[in-house]
Amino acid sequence: MRQTILHVTEALGGGVLYCIALLANRQVSAGDDVTIVHSIRVDTPSEAELDRIFDKRIRRRVIDMKTSVGLHDAVSIVRLFQEILKGRPDVIHLHSSKAAALGRVVARVMGLCDRTIYSPHGFSFLKQDIPRRTAKFYLLVERLLHAIGGNIVTCSRSERQYASRLLGHTRRIGMVENAVDTAGLVARKVAANKQITTICTSGRVTYQKAPWRFSKLAQSAARESGVDAQRKFIWFGDGDADSVNTWVDRGVVELTGWVKTEELHHRLAACDLFVIPSLWEGMPIALIEAQALGLPAIGSRVVGNRDVIQHGVTGFLANSDDELAAYVKRLVNDPPLRARMGSAAREKALERFSSDRLFRSYVRIYRNLISAGVPETQAPAFSNLVPGGRLK
């Protein structure tokens, strides 16, 4: 059944961009009619890069959706209303908080809440770089918007638990775990008698990623007698100059700058250990890719990380900076354990996080919503459309 699908996001960068591209490209290849409405932000790739990332058959429209709240939101709502009226989508798939706020208001006005899905990719009220009062306000807004209609599809088990508990119920809340294109992720080959252990991470240098923790690990290794010649710390990515200068010690951490996906995978596969010390996450694509390549991982025990890393099996989850350092040291000093965890990580990642599973899951959700074909007040509960709230 051919579907007309509208994806809406204010954030077209990082993991959100990856997830939308993975899903939208598969959808248009399957014969669906796909349009993406997005904003331009500092982390949005160039037009040429977006043309490379997205299938040529996907239409892209730009609507300014600012993060701040103001009168400009009325303009965004009107433009989004016009886009939906023109495209008449079968399903409206909203990504990230601001697009979801505007999109759910428009969907309510147009009577399309029963065919609207919101994928948070990390709830805004979980951020730790905002005042507590602001986080409470964001939570209140999420509750109000969910009350007016629409369905939430979270990207991890922990995110779904937060949604169910903080929004007060499980109605219209489901889950589809994030995925990666596993076809191009070739298992890493562990070199015999390797003298240098390479510890890496990947992503944008931001407060969320706690880059000072990664630098602290590298500084500690450099202070240990002789160890600085045996361990190498690499950050695959970049950030604004202030963030890099404030949080990354370039004397002990190699900052690569942005590298193309294929090169990133090749270079990740040459590393020995992946570290992700974030303060909060949705369900990090970089971590999933590292595990699928066969890298054991050590991460902070936060939403997202704890949904990917199986503690003691595919890596370790740390509750503090001291635990983070201790687990890194343990795996650096135990190559056989690294190898076992890396092998388990790849096996479990390929089983759980394939793009085929993601695509089939959303095909099922979309078709169930479309086939309901009745106003939301009469439609079956979303939990009935998505048994158990989890799709495989």
C-alpha positions, 0 to 999 in steps of 0.5 A: 500500500503506497503511503504519503508520509510527511516527516517534520523536524526542526533539528536536521543534524546528528542522530536525528538526521541519521534516523530520518534519512535511514527511514525516509530513504527506505520508505521512498525506495519501497514506493512511498511518497515522502516529504521532509519539512525541516529548519536550518540550524548550525548543525544542519549539513549543507544543501549539497550534503543533504542532497547526497544523504537523501534519495532524490525522490524525497522532497524537502521543504524548509520552515523556520522553527526556532527553539525559543517560544515567541510570536514567530511560532504562529508563522511556523504553525501557519506554514506547517498548516499550509504544507500539510493541507497541500500534501495531504499526508496519510501519516505525519511523523514529527521528530524532536521537541519543537517540531512536535509541539507545532505539529501536534497543534496543527494536527489537532486543528486539522483533525489528524491527531490519530495519524500523527506520531512523535519521535522525541529522540531524547526528551527536552525535559531530560537535558541537564544544561538547562535550569530546573525550572525550565525542565519542569516547564518542558515536562508540563508542555509535553503533558499538555501536548500529549493530552491534545492527541497524537501518538509517541514512539520512543527510541529506547526502553528507558525513554518509553519508561520515562514517557509512561511515568512522567506523562502519567499513562501508557496510552498512545505510547509505543517504542521502536529502537533506533537502528543503523545500516548494518550492511556496511559495518564490517567486523573489526580485526584485532591485530596480534601483539598490538602495542597501542590501545586506542580508546575513542568516542564519536560525536559533536563536542557539546555539554551533553557529551561531557567531553571533559570526562573523556579528556580526564581519562586521557590526562590520567593515562598520560600521567601514569608512567609509560602508559602514555605511549601505550594508550591513544585517545581519539575524538571523532568529530568537532564542535564550536571553538569555545566548547573545544577549547574549554573541554578538550585537552588537545595535548592528550586527545586527538580531535579529528574534525568531521569525517565522512561516514565510510571513513569514520567506520573504517577508523572506528574499526581500527580502535579497541574501546569506545567510551561514551560518558554523556550526561543524557542521550536518546539512543545514540547512533554512534554507540550502536555503530561502535558495538555493531563494528565489534567494539566493547563500550563503556558508558555513563549509566543514563537513558540511551546508553543503558539501553544499548550496552549490556553491562558485563556482556558488551561493555560496562555502565559507569555510575561515576567518573571513578567507575568510568576510569576503572572500567577503561583501565580494566579493559585496557589491561585485559585484551581477552575480555575486550575481545569477548565483549567486542564479539558479543557487542557485534552479535547483539547489535546486528540482531537488534539494530538493523535498518530492516527491523526499523523499516518493518516496524514503522510500516506496521505502525503507519498501516495500523494507524491508517487502517483505523480510519476513524476519529481519534476518540473512537479509534483503538488505543495505540497500545492495541495497535502496537502490542506491548508497546514494543516492535521488533 
